[in-house]
């Protein structure tokens, strides 16, 4: 028998089994690490971590008075007369207190054994919460409370409530902030004369008031952030942002870029060959871009225009100027469908004029990708169109002069930087960013302060108006009849669904189900299906069939949100429209109305609708103006979600509100320009940026 198979010795057999090692105790997370998770790393970070609301613990009312104002939050004080753990309907701690004017029950659904001892009979308790009249009389559920002695003093200021993370109770936050306030340098970063001219309060008293407001302060102005102390904080925050972005703009201008100043034969032939004349707005924007890329410093321009405004042809004419000037141009789009739309359209314009256009996406075979990469590296391809595959390390340009990024907010900061860095070592390519999601003026002034902004505010002639209707899901059969009638008239239809597969969490009509339902209900029509999980070749085959009118109805997910252009499609149905955001609904609606036929968009919704969903659908019915829709979207969602903060890498404003504080944005922008013009204000600029951004300035620069 081999040694490893030998039976255990008697001695070994008697040995007791080893006990399992106890699981290691979880290490306590240091306070510094918990604060760092909230971005609070320095004393000034803590000082500028301002309260989100306040509690008034400066006065105590009798239980009798509190009962007269049931449903309101109040603070009472009394002696514990009864303390019991009840088990109906669930385990809970019931504590009764009395102050001589009445009895009040404090109910705790979640509690510790230490609380039962802490709230023993005879203890004096000060409790604050919303008083309700329940089946067993007046009560507060889970009130804030503290054990006090008779005659214990009340706070002299409102109690701040701070944004906090896990393991950071309010008393810990308050102490950390109070300690930090003892250590920071309170020197005002702004000169007294500037503060006087702008009628702004001083920094230190403003911050101290916001952390510890006196009881006689106008609470409403604190909560709606219109108090002068809040105004100072908002201005400082906006000024730091404007200074940072304008310095980034100045630094960019200091870099060299190839001047693309030749508007030559290609540009002339291209414009002459177009089957339409540019609109006044398109020509104005093109002139702005042409002037910018002729300069020896990098253009950084945002081109925005409503759905169907004709941004692609303007971008293509800018690319033609780069090619005329002896350089390459690259266009990057976030999805393969959108990139393909650009490629087909622009290649059809450019290749008859002798321009080689390369196509580069992740779905290409290894052989085709290598061939496309070779064309780019040798410079044979003067224009490159594709997805993020363009920015891979293996792709090297011969002489990149212009970068065009479509739907730029859908790319991360790093992706946009990588493409910009594909130029020659000593020169940065000019950059044109395009967006079909119009940015409201105030948002453009703040988050795009280092960009020039061009707006195509005119639609090409011949576009048909789009009528939008909201229809309850219960009327689905009527909608299917309408789809059938439109198809029989020779028109094509989009039917958009929010999900591809069944989800237990969201019982929504899915694209696959809808396709099966419509194919059965409309047997005489060709009903297609396209979604994100199809292979690129399969997607393209479906899109080609629809574009060729071999398919009358296209069931799709939001992959058709941008870039799809089928003029014969004049009816769109959006399933579960209440689940989509405003800008997405507007983008989807923009797929119809591209021909001369009257177009209709039907928003199918599941009732009952929530408040936000009602607002969205009402907006879609009332207007087709992308800028008005963007303004309302900003109101509903706020700047962070509107811009896609995670994608864009933009730092969201913590204190300023872009709807109500436009006047402050204007002032901050003007002051930032004035401070940066004069060298003597350099210490002011450095000090202000250090206080508010503390080394995070790079975060704002892309």
VENCOR-V98464 format. One record per residue. N is the residue number from 1. RES is the residue in three letters. SS is DSSP state (alpha for helix, beta for strand, coil for the rest). PSI is psi as a letter, one per 30 degrees, with the letter a starting at -180 (* if undefined). D_LAST is the distance of its C-alpha to the last C-alpha in Angstrom with 2 decimals. Layout:
BEGIN
N RES SS PSI D_LAST
N RES SS PSI D_LAST
END
This chain:
BEGIN
1 UNK coil k 72.01
2 UNK coil l 68.80
3 UNK alpha e 67.88
4 UNK alpha f 64.69
5 UNK alpha g 66.85
6 UNK coil k 69.56
7 UNK coil l 70.40
8 UNK coil k 69.36
9 UNK coil l 72.02
10 UNK alpha e 73.86
11 UNK alpha e 72.32
12 UNK alpha e 68.83
13 UNK alpha f 69.67
14 UNK alpha f 70.59
15 UNK coil k 67.32
16 UNK coil k 65.39
17 UNK coil k 62.05
18 UNK coil k 59.09
19 UNK coil k 57.30
20 UNK coil k 53.70
21 UNK coil k 51.38
22 UNK coil k 49.92
23 UNK coil k 46.26
24 UNK coil k 44.25
25 UNK coil k 43.46
26 UNK coil k 39.89
27 UNK coil k 38.37
28 UNK coil k 37.60
29 UNK coil k 33.91
30 UNK coil l 33.62
31 UNK alpha e 32.57
32 UNK alpha e 29.68
33 UNK alpha e 28.26
34 UNK alpha e 28.75
35 UNK alpha e 27.00
36 UNK alpha e 24.08
37 UNK alpha f 23.57
38 UNK coil g 22.88
39 UNK coil g 20.42
40 UNK coil j 23.36
41 UNK coil f 23.65
42 UNK coil l 24.89
43 UNK alpha e 27.60
44 UNK alpha e 25.27
45 UNK alpha e 23.23
46 UNK alpha e 26.64
47 UNK alpha e 27.72
48 UNK coil g 24.72
49 UNK coil i 25.38
50 UNK coil l 27.35
51 UNK coil k 29.96
52 UNK coil f 29.40
53 UNK beta a 33.09
54 UNK beta l 36.43
55 UNK beta k 39.92
56 UNK coil j 42.99
57 UNK coil g 45.27
58 UNK coil f 46.98
59 UNK coil l 50.03
60 UNK coil k 52.38
61 UNK coil l 54.43
62 UNK coil l 57.58
63 UNK alpha e 57.55
64 UNK alpha e 59.80
65 UNK alpha e 57.30
66 UNK alpha e 54.41
67 UNK alpha f 56.52
68 UNK alpha f 57.03
69 UNK coil h 53.26
70 UNK coil k 52.61
71 UNK coil f 49.06
72 UNK coil l 47.56
73 UNK beta k 46.06
74 UNK beta l 48.50
75 UNK beta k 49.56
76 UNK beta l 53.12
77 UNK beta k 55.17
78 UNK beta l 58.25
79 UNK beta k 60.36
80 UNK beta k 60.00
81 UNK beta f 63.24
82 UNK beta k 62.47
83 UNK beta j 60.11
84 UNK beta l 60.30
85 UNK beta j 58.40
86 UNK beta l 58.95
87 UNK coil g 58.44
88 UNK coil k 58.57
89 UNK coil f 56.46
90 UNK coil l 54.39
91 UNK coil k 54.50
92 UNK beta l 53.60
93 UNK beta k 54.48
94 UNK beta k 56.35
95 UNK beta k 56.91
96 UNK beta k 59.09
97 UNK beta l 58.94
98 UNK beta k 61.40
99 UNK coil g 61.31
100 UNK coil f 64.75
101 UNK coil f 63.54
102 UNK coil l 62.49
103 UNK beta k 61.24
104 UNK beta k 57.65
105 UNK beta k 56.51
106 UNK beta k 53.27
107 UNK beta k 52.19
108 UNK beta j 49.93
109 UNK coil e 49.09
110 UNK coil k 47.28
111 UNK coil l 48.88
112 UNK coil l 49.87
113 UNK alpha e 53.39
114 UNK alpha e 52.56
115 UNK alpha e 51.95
116 UNK alpha e 55.43
117 UNK alpha e 56.97
118 UNK alpha e 54.72
119 UNK coil h 55.84
120 UNK coil l 59.52
121 UNK coil k 62.24
122 UNK coil f 62.88
123 UNK coil k 59.28
124 UNK beta k 57.73
125 UNK beta k 54.38
126 UNK beta j 51.87
127 UNK beta k 49.95
128 UNK beta k 47.22
129 UNK beta a 46.25
130 UNK beta k 46.94
131 UNK beta k 50.69
132 UNK beta l 52.02
133 UNK beta j 55.61
134 UNK beta a 56.23
135 UNK coil e 59.36
136 UNK coil g 60.51
137 UNK beta a 59.74
138 UNK beta k 56.88
139 UNK beta l 54.12
140 UNK beta k 50.58
141 UNK beta k 48.60
142 UNK coil h 46.49
143 UNK coil l 46.61
144 UNK beta k 44.98
145 UNK beta l 47.94
146 UNK beta k 49.15
147 UNK beta k 52.59
148 UNK coil l 53.99
149 UNK coil l 57.24
150 UNK coil k 59.35
151 UNK coil g 58.09
152 UNK coil k 54.66
153 UNK coil l 52.49
154 UNK coil l 49.77
155 UNK coil l 46.19
156 UNK coil f 45.86
157 UNK beta l 42.29
158 UNK coil k 40.46
159 UNK beta j 39.14
160 UNK beta k 35.33
161 UNK beta j 33.89
162 UNK coil l 30.51
163 UNK coil k 27.89
164 UNK coil l 28.99
165 UNK coil a 28.74
166 UNK coil k 31.49
167 UNK coil g 34.07
168 UNK coil i 33.10
169 UNK coil l 35.91
170 UNK alpha e 35.74
171 UNK alpha e 38.25
172 UNK alpha e 36.16
173 UNK alpha e 33.02
174 UNK alpha e 35.19
175 UNK alpha e 36.70
176 UNK alpha e 33.44
177 UNK alpha e 32.02
178 UNK alpha e 35.36
179 UNK alpha e 35.51
180 UNK alpha e 32.03
181 UNK alpha f 33.09
182 UNK alpha f 35.97
183 UNK alpha f 33.83
184 UNK coil l 30.81
185 UNK coil j 30.81
186 UNK coil g 31.23
187 UNK coil k 30.82
188 UNK coil k 29.17
189 UNK coil f 25.94
190 UNK coil k 26.76
191 UNK coil k 29.84
192 UNK alpha e 32.93
193 UNK alpha e 33.26
194 UNK alpha e 29.80
195 UNK alpha e 30.61
196 UNK alpha e 33.96
197 UNK alpha e 32.64
198 UNK alpha f 30.15
199 UNK coil h 32.89
200 UNK coil k 30.80
201 UNK coil l 32.51
202 UNK coil l 32.16
203 UNK alpha e 29.67
204 UNK alpha e 32.21
205 UNK alpha e 34.70
206 UNK alpha e 31.98
207 UNK alpha e 30.61
208 UNK alpha e 34.17
209 UNK alpha e 35.29
210 UNK alpha e 32.56
211 UNK alpha e 33.49
212 UNK coil i 37.22
213 UNK coil k 38.14
214 UNK beta l 41.86
215 UNK coil f 44.03
216 UNK coil g 44.68
217 UNK coil l 41.02
218 UNK coil j 40.26
219 UNK alpha e 38.85
220 UNK alpha e 37.59
221 UNK alpha f 35.27
222 UNK alpha e 33.88
223 UNK alpha e 33.28
224 UNK coil g 31.75
225 UNK coil h 29.73
226 UNK coil f 31.36
227 UNK coil k 33.12
228 UNK alpha e 32.41
229 UNK alpha e 31.16
230 UNK alpha e 28.47
231 UNK alpha e 27.65
232 UNK alpha e 27.03
233 UNK alpha e 24.68
234 UNK alpha e 22.69
235 UNK alpha e 22.52
236 UNK alpha e 21.45
237 UNK alpha e 18.61
238 UNK alpha e 17.40
239 UNK alpha e 17.98
240 UNK alpha e 15.91
241 UNK alpha e 12.89
242 UNK alpha e 13.68
243 UNK alpha e 14.42
244 UNK alpha e 11.20
245 UNK alpha e 9.13
246 UNK alpha e 11.98
247 UNK alpha e 12.16
248 UNK alpha e 8.66
249 UNK alpha e 10.10
250 UNK alpha e 13.30
251 UNK alpha e 12.15
252 UNK alpha e 10.66
253 UNK alpha f 14.02
254 UNK alpha f 15.86
255 UNK coil l 14.97
256 UNK coil k 17.37
257 UNK coil l 17.16
258 UNK coil k 20.29
259 UNK coil j 21.84
260 UNK coil i 22.64
261 UNK coil f 25.43
262 UNK coil j 28.16
263 UNK coil i 28.99
264 UNK coil b 31.83
265 UNK alpha e 34.24
266 UNK alpha e 31.87
267 UNK alpha e 30.05
268 UNK alpha e 33.48
269 UNK alpha e 35.06
270 UNK alpha e 32.17
271 UNK alpha e 32.35
272 UNK alpha e 36.17
273 UNK alpha f 36.27
274 UNK coil k 34.32
275 UNK coil g 36.86
276 UNK coil l 35.46
277 UNK coil k 34.49
278 UNK coil k 30.99
279 UNK coil l 30.89
280 UNK alpha e 30.52
281 UNK alpha e 27.03
282 UNK alpha e 25.98
283 UNK alpha e 27.53
284 UNK alpha e 25.90
285 UNK alpha e 22.36
286 UNK alpha e 23.30
287 UNK alpha e 24.57
288 UNK alpha e 21.32
289 UNK alpha e 19.38
290 UNK alpha e 22.28
291 UNK alpha e 22.27
292 UNK alpha e 18.57
293 UNK alpha f 18.84
294 UNK coil f 22.07
295 UNK coil l 20.45
296 UNK coil g 20.04
297 UNK coil l 16.42
298 UNK coil k 13.44
299 UNK coil k 13.23
300 UNK beta i 10.10
301 UNK beta k 12.17
302 UNK beta j 12.32
303 UNK beta j 15.85
304 UNK beta k 17.42
305 UNK beta l 21.02
306 UNK coil l 23.43
307 UNK coil k 24.79
308 UNK coil g 26.84
309 UNK coil f 25.82
310 UNK coil h 25.54
311 UNK alpha e 21.90
312 UNK alpha e 22.80
313 UNK alpha e 25.36
314 UNK alpha e 23.11
315 UNK alpha e 20.50
316 UNK alpha e 23.54
317 UNK alpha e 24.90
318 UNK alpha e 21.69
319 UNK alpha e 22.02
320 UNK alpha e 25.69
321 UNK alpha e 24.91
322 UNK alpha e 22.78
323 UNK alpha e 25.78
324 UNK alpha e 28.24
325 UNK coil g 26.53
326 UNK coil g 27.10
327 UNK coil l 23.69
328 UNK beta l 22.40
329 UNK beta l 20.01
330 UNK beta k 18.34
331 UNK beta k 17.81
332 UNK beta k 16.33
333 UNK coil l 17.42
334 UNK coil f 17.23
335 UNK coil l 21.03
336 UNK alpha e 23.86
337 UNK alpha e 25.80
338 UNK alpha e 23.13
339 UNK alpha e 22.49
340 UNK alpha e 26.28
341 UNK alpha e 26.75
342 UNK alpha e 24.46
343 UNK alpha e 26.28
344 UNK alpha e 29.71
345 UNK alpha e 29.14
346 UNK alpha e 27.45
347 UNK alpha e 29.72
348 UNK alpha f 32.69
349 UNK alpha e 31.68
350 UNK alpha e 30.73
351 UNK alpha e 33.15
352 UNK alpha f 36.31
353 UNK alpha g 35.00
354 UNK coil g 34.87
355 UNK coil k 31.15
356 UNK coil k 30.57
357 UNK beta k 27.85
358 UNK beta k 26.84
359 UNK beta k 26.21
360 UNK beta j 24.27
361 UNK coil l 23.93
362 UNK coil f 24.71
363 UNK coil f 28.11
364 UNK coil k 29.55
365 UNK coil l 32.47
366 UNK alpha e 32.12
367 UNK alpha e 34.21
368 UNK alpha e 32.30
369 UNK alpha e 28.91
370 UNK alpha e 30.36
371 UNK alpha e 31.75
372 UNK alpha e 28.50
373 UNK alpha e 26.65
374 UNK alpha e 29.49
375 UNK alpha e 29.14
376 UNK alpha e 25.45
377 UNK alpha e 26.26
378 UNK alpha f 29.26
379 UNK coil g 27.58
380 UNK coil e 30.26
381 UNK coil j 27.71
382 UNK coil f 26.11
383 UNK beta k 23.92
384 UNK beta k 22.47
385 UNK beta k 21.86
386 UNK beta a 21.16
387 UNK coil a 19.23
388 UNK alpha f 17.00
389 UNK alpha f 20.05
390 UNK alpha e 18.66
391 UNK alpha g 16.16
392 UNK coil l 19.02
393 UNK coil f 20.18
394 UNK coil f 23.38
395 UNK coil j 21.89
396 UNK coil k 21.88
397 UNK coil l 21.69
398 UNK coil e 24.33
399 UNK coil i 22.37
400 UNK beta k 19.19
401 UNK beta f 18.51
402 UNK beta k 16.62
403 UNK beta k 14.19
404 UNK beta k 14.61
405 UNK beta j 12.91
406 UNK beta k 15.25
407 UNK coil h 14.77
408 UNK alpha f 11.02
409 UNK alpha f 10.96
410 UNK alpha g 13.33
411 UNK coil k 11.20
412 UNK coil l 9.54
413 UNK alpha e 6.18
414 UNK alpha e 8.65
415 UNK alpha e 10.32
416 UNK alpha e 7.87
417 UNK alpha e 7.31
418 UNK alpha e 11.08
419 UNK alpha e 12.03
420 UNK alpha e 10.39
421 UNK coil g 12.32
422 UNK coil f 15.47
423 UNK coil a 16.53
424 UNK coil l 19.23
425 UNK coil e 18.94
426 UNK coil g 19.33
427 UNK coil k 17.28
428 UNK coil k 13.81
429 UNK coil l 14.36
430 UNK beta l 13.74
431 UNK beta k 11.40
432 UNK beta j 12.90
433 UNK beta k 11.62
434 UNK beta k 14.63
435 UNK beta k 15.55
436 UNK coil g 19.15
437 UNK coil j 18.40
438 UNK coil k 18.76
439 UNK coil k 16.65
440 UNK coil l 19.14
441 UNK alpha e 19.05
442 UNK alpha e 18.48
443 UNK alpha e 15.50
444 UNK alpha e 13.94
445 UNK alpha e 14.95
446 UNK alpha e 13.34
447 UNK alpha f 10.13
448 UNK coil h 9.41
449 UNK coil f 11.07
450 UNK coil g 9.07
451 UNK coil l 9.96
452 UNK beta k 13.53
453 UNK beta k 14.94
454 UNK beta k 17.94
455 UNK beta k 20.27
456 UNK beta j 23.12
457 UNK coil h 25.48
458 UNK coil k 28.57
459 UNK coil k 29.77
460 UNK coil l 31.83
461 UNK coil l 35.60
462 UNK coil f 37.66
463 UNK coil k 35.38
464 UNK coil k 37.61
465 UNK coil l 36.95
466 UNK beta k 36.17
467 UNK beta k 38.46
468 UNK beta k 37.09
469 UNK beta k 39.51
470 UNK beta k 39.24
471 UNK beta k 42.04
472 UNK beta k 43.28
473 UNK alpha f 43.35
474 UNK alpha f 47.13
475 UNK alpha g 47.37
476 UNK alpha e 45.85
477 UNK alpha e 49.10
478 UNK alpha e 48.92
479 UNK alpha e 45.38
480 UNK alpha e 46.56
481 UNK alpha e 49.42
482 UNK alpha e 47.06
483 UNK alpha e 44.99
484 UNK alpha e 48.28
485 UNK alpha e 49.43
486 UNK alpha e 46.19
487 UNK alpha e 46.45
488 UNK alpha f 50.12
489 UNK coil g 49.19
490 UNK coil g 47.05
491 UNK coil l 43.66
492 UNK beta l 41.05
493 UNK beta k 39.46
494 UNK beta k 36.29
495 UNK beta j 36.88
496 UNK beta k 33.69
497 UNK coil k 33.87
498 UNK coil f 31.35
499 UNK coil l 32.63
500 UNK coil e 33.94
501 UNK coil l 36.49
502 UNK coil k 38.63
503 UNK coil k 37.13
504 UNK coil e 39.48
505 UNK coil e 36.90
506 UNK coil j 36.28
507 UNK coil i 39.42
508 UNK coil l 37.81
509 UNK coil k 39.26
510 UNK coil l 37.59
511 UNK alpha e 36.85
512 UNK alpha e 39.51
513 UNK alpha e 42.09
514 UNK alpha e 41.43
515 UNK alpha e 41.77
516 UNK alpha e 45.11
517 UNK alpha e 46.26
518 UNK alpha e 45.51
519 UNK alpha e 46.98
520 UNK alpha e 50.16
521 UNK alpha f 50.28
522 UNK coil i 49.67
523 UNK coil f 51.71
524 UNK coil g 52.13
525 UNK coil l 48.38
526 UNK coil j 45.95
527 UNK beta j 43.30
528 UNK beta l 40.27
529 UNK beta k 37.65
530 UNK beta k 34.03
531 UNK coil l 31.58
532 UNK coil f 28.76
533 UNK coil f 31.27
534 UNK coil l 33.04
535 UNK coil k 32.59
536 UNK alpha e 30.63
537 UNK alpha e 33.95
538 UNK alpha e 35.62
539 UNK alpha e 32.87
540 UNK alpha e 33.10
541 UNK alpha e 36.90
542 UNK alpha e 36.86
543 UNK alpha e 34.40
544 UNK alpha e 36.54
545 UNK alpha e 39.69
546 UNK alpha e 38.28
547 UNK alpha e 37.07
548 UNK coil g 40.57
549 UNK coil g 42.24
550 UNK coil f 43.98
551 UNK coil k 42.56
552 UNK coil e 43.10
553 UNK beta k 41.14
554 UNK beta j 37.82
555 UNK beta k 37.09
556 UNK beta l 33.42
557 UNK coil a 30.69
558 UNK alpha g 27.31
559 UNK alpha f 26.60
560 UNK alpha g 27.80
561 UNK coil e 25.25
562 UNK coil l 23.55
563 UNK coil f 24.76
564 UNK coil k 28.46
565 UNK coil j 30.70
566 UNK coil j 34.43
567 UNK coil f 36.16
568 UNK coil f 39.34
569 UNK beta j 37.74
570 UNK beta g 38.68
571 UNK beta k 38.94
572 UNK beta k 36.36
573 UNK beta k 37.29
574 UNK beta j 34.65
575 UNK coil k 36.20
576 UNK coil h 35.50
577 UNK alpha f 33.31
578 UNK alpha f 33.18
579 UNK alpha f 30.94
580 UNK coil l 28.09
581 UNK coil l 25.37
582 UNK alpha e 25.72
583 UNK alpha e 22.83
584 UNK alpha e 24.10
585 UNK alpha e 27.63
586 UNK alpha e 26.65
587 UNK alpha e 24.91
588 UNK alpha e 28.02
589 UNK alpha e 30.37
590 UNK coil f 28.75
591 UNK coil f 30.31
592 UNK coil l 33.65
593 UNK coil g 34.75
594 UNK coil f 33.84
595 UNK coil a 37.46
596 UNK coil f 40.37
597 UNK coil k 41.86
598 UNK coil k 41.43
599 UNK beta l 38.87
600 UNK beta k 38.89
601 UNK beta k 36.48
602 UNK beta k 38.31
603 UNK beta j 36.57
604 UNK beta k 38.73
605 UNK beta l 38.44
606 UNK coil j 40.21
607 UNK coil l 41.96
608 UNK coil k 41.98
609 UNK coil k 38.53
610 UNK coil l 36.48
611 UNK alpha e 35.33
612 UNK alpha e 31.68
613 UNK alpha e 32.89
614 UNK alpha e 35.41
615 UNK alpha e 32.81
616 UNK alpha e 30.70
617 UNK alpha e 33.76
618 UNK alpha e 35.11
619 UNK alpha e 31.93
620 UNK alpha e 32.05
621 UNK alpha e 35.73
622 UNK alpha f 35.28
623 UNK coil l 32.54
624 UNK coil g 30.84
625 UNK coil j 28.44
626 UNK alpha e 24.90
627 UNK alpha e 23.66
628 UNK alpha e 26.48
629 UNK alpha e 25.79
630 UNK alpha e 22.11
631 UNK alpha e 23.45
632 UNK alpha e 25.95
633 UNK alpha e 23.57
634 UNK alpha e 21.44
635 UNK alpha e 24.79
636 UNK alpha e 25.79
637 UNK alpha f 22.72
638 UNK alpha l 20.63
639 UNK alpha e 16.92
640 UNK alpha e 15.88
641 UNK alpha e 17.75
642 UNK alpha e 17.27
643 UNK alpha f 13.51
644 UNK coil i 14.04
645 UNK alpha e 12.40
646 UNK alpha e 13.09
647 UNK alpha e 11.52
648 UNK alpha f 8.33
649 UNK coil g 7.78
650 UNK coil k 8.04
651 UNK coil k 10.82
652 UNK coil k 13.82
653 UNK coil k 16.30
654 UNK coil e 19.42
655 UNK coil e 21.93
656 UNK coil k 21.17
657 UNK coil j 22.08
658 UNK coil f 20.51
659 UNK coil e 23.87
660 UNK coil f 26.13
661 UNK coil g 24.11
662 UNK alpha e 23.01
663 UNK alpha e 25.22
664 UNK alpha e 23.38
665 UNK alpha e 19.97
666 UNK alpha e 21.74
667 UNK alpha e 23.27
668 UNK alpha e 20.23
669 UNK alpha e 18.39
670 UNK alpha e 21.60
671 UNK alpha e 22.20
672 UNK alpha e 18.75
673 UNK alpha e 19.45
674 UNK alpha e 22.95
675 UNK alpha e 22.15
676 UNK alpha f 19.73
677 UNK alpha f 22.37
678 UNK coil k 25.05
679 UNK alpha e 25.06
680 UNK alpha f 27.58
681 UNK alpha g 25.04
682 UNK alpha e 22.83
683 UNK alpha e 24.52
684 UNK alpha e 23.91
685 UNK alpha e 20.13
686 UNK alpha e 20.01
687 UNK alpha e 22.36
688 UNK alpha e 20.63
689 UNK alpha e 17.20
690 UNK alpha e 19.14
691 UNK alpha e 21.09
692 UNK alpha f 18.45
693 UNK coil f 15.47
694 UNK coil h 17.62
695 UNK coil f 15.33
696 UNK coil g 12.55
697 UNK alpha e 10.50
698 UNK alpha f 7.97
699 UNK alpha f 7.34
700 UNK alpha f 5.97
701 UNK coil f 3.79
702 UNK coil * 0.00
END
